[in-house]
């Protein structure tokens, strides 16, 4: 693990991490196997269309996992420093059968207090926000 970020050097508004993650239909099938979530809207276009969706959707928990990964990396891989992590699902991630999808994440310091450092995440796909009020509270030494 790398050194932890220096809390005293942080200020509200600082961007602490940015990353993008490519998703393919293969990723969705593998995630379905790992999670046990075999809802066909995650791998069958016909089923997705039959329920009014614009296409096959990435699993919400997979998107949520991608979104926090830059924070984990910023913490030197120490995911145990994440005290709280919450998101609101605002828009699905549609995964094209040929081009896939790219989820982009920007992590910014939202607040510093005794409870920890709140990291606000901006999570988007195709220029549209897919997770709202995405926030992680992390513990850093004073």
C-alpha positions as CSV (number, residue, x, y, z in Angstrom):
1,X,0.0,0.0,0.0
2,X,1.1,3.6,-0.7
3,X,1.2,6.4,1.8
4,X,-2.1,7.8,2.9
5,X,-3.1,11.3,1.7
6,X,-2.1,14.1,4.1
7,X,-5.4,15.4,5.6
8,X,-3.8,18.8,6.6
9,X,-3.0,19.4,2.9
10,X,-6.6,19.0,1.8
11,X,-9.1,21.7,1.1
12,X,-12.8,21.7,0.2
13,X,-13.0,21.6,-3.6
14,X,-9.7,19.7,-4.2
15,X,-10.0,17.0,-6.8
16,X,-8.3,14.0,-5.3
17,X,-8.9,11.4,-8.0
18,X,-10.3,10.9,-11.5
19,X,-10.7,7.8,-13.5
20,X,-12.7,6.2,-16.4
21,X,-13.8,2.6,-16.6
22,X,-14.8,0.8,-19.8
23,X,-17.7,-1.6,-19.6
24,X,-18.5,-4.4,-22.1
25,X,-21.3,-6.9,-22.3
26,X,-18.7,-9.5,-21.2
27,X,-18.1,-7.5,-18.0
28,X,-21.9,-7.7,-17.3
29,X,-22.0,-11.5,-17.8
30,X,-19.0,-11.9,-15.5
31,X,-20.6,-9.6,-12.9
32,X,-23.9,-11.5,-13.1
33,X,-22.0,-14.7,-12.3
34,X,-20.1,-13.2,-9.4
35,X,-23.1,-11.4,-7.9
36,X,-25.8,-13.9,-8.7
37,X,-27.9,-11.2,-10.3
38,X,-29.1,-12.8,-13.6
39,X,-31.8,-10.4,-14.4
40,X,-32.0,-10.5,-18.2
41,X,-32.1,-6.7,-18.6
42,X,-28.4,-7.0,-17.9
43,X,-27.6,-9.2,-20.9
44,X,-30.6,-9.5,-23.3
45,X,-31.6,-6.6,-25.6
46,X,-35.0,-8.1,-26.3
47,X,-35.9,-8.3,-22.6
48,X,-34.6,-4.8,-22.0
49,X,-36.7,-3.5,-24.9
50,X,-39.8,-5.4,-23.7
51,X,-39.8,-3.5,-20.4
52,X,-39.2,-0.1,-22.1
53,X,-35.5,0.2,-21.5
54,X,-33.2,1.9,-24.0
55,X,-30.9,-1.2,-24.0
56,X,-29.0,-3.6,-21.8
57,X,-28.1,-1.9,-18.5
58,X,-25.1,-2.3,-16.3
59,X,-25.9,-3.6,-12.8
60,X,-26.3,-0.7,-10.4
61,X,-24.0,-2.3,-7.8
62,X,-21.3,-2.7,-10.5
63,X,-21.6,1.0,-11.4
64,X,-21.5,1.9,-7.7
65,X,-18.3,-0.3,-7.3
66,X,-16.6,1.4,-10.2
67,X,-17.5,4.8,-8.7
68,X,-15.7,4.3,-5.4
69,X,-12.6,2.7,-6.9
70,X,-10.7,5.9,-7.5
71,X,-11.2,6.8,-3.8
72,X,-9.8,3.4,-2.8
73,X,-6.8,3.9,-5.0
74,X,-6.3,7.4,-3.5
75,X,-6.3,5.8,-0.1
76,X,-3.4,3.6,-1.2
77,X,-5.7,0.6,-1.6
78,X,-6.9,0.7,2.0
79,X,-10.7,0.4,1.5
80,X,-11.1,-0.1,5.3
81,X,-10.7,3.7,5.6
82,X,-14.1,4.2,3.9
83,X,-16.5,4.8,6.8
84,X,-19.6,5.4,4.8
85,X,-20.5,5.3,1.1
86,X,-23.9,6.2,-0.4
87,X,-25.3,7.0,-3.8
88,X,-28.6,7.7,-5.5
89,X,-29.2,5.9,-8.8
90,X,-30.3,8.6,-11.1
91,X,-29.8,7.2,-14.7
92,X,-28.9,3.8,-15.9
93,X,-25.7,2.9,-17.7
94,X,-26.6,1.5,-21.1
95,X,-24.0,-0.9,-22.4
96,X,-23.9,-1.0,-26.2
97,X,-23.3,-4.5,-27.7
98,X,-20.4,-3.3,-29.8
99,X,-18.9,-0.1,-28.2
100,X,-19.8,-0.8,-24.6
101,X,-19.9,2.1,-22.2
102,X,-17.4,4.3,-20.4
103,X,-18.1,5.5,-16.8
104,X,-16.1,8.5,-15.7
105,X,-15.5,9.4,-12.1
106,X,-14.2,12.6,-10.5
107,X,-13.6,12.6,-6.7
108,X,-13.6,16.0,-4.9
109,X,-13.2,16.9,-1.3
110,X,-16.7,18.0,-0.2
111,X,-16.2,18.6,3.6
112,X,-13.5,18.2,6.3
113,X,-14.7,17.6,9.9
114,X,-14.2,15.5,12.9
115,X,-16.3,12.7,11.4
116,X,-13.8,12.3,8.4
117,X,-13.3,13.7,5.0
118,X,-16.3,13.6,2.7
119,X,-15.5,12.9,-0.9
120,X,-18.1,13.9,-3.4
121,X,-18.2,11.8,-6.5
122,X,-19.3,13.0,-9.9
123,X,-20.2,9.8,-11.9
124,X,-21.2,10.1,-15.6
125,X,-21.6,8.2,-18.8
126,X,-21.9,9.8,-22.2
127,X,-21.9,13.2,-20.5
128,X,-24.8,12.5,-18.2
129,X,-24.7,12.0,-14.5
130,X,-25.6,8.4,-13.6
131,X,-25.2,8.5,-9.8
132,X,-26.5,11.4,-7.7
133,X,-25.4,12.4,-4.2
134,X,-22.6,10.0,-4.5
135,X,-20.5,10.5,-1.4
136,X,-17.8,8.5,0.6
137,X,-16.7,9.5,4.0
138,X,-13.1,8.5,4.7
139,X,-10.9,8.4,7.8
140,X,-7.5,10.0,7.5
141,X,-5.0,10.7,10.3
142,X,-5.2,14.3,11.5
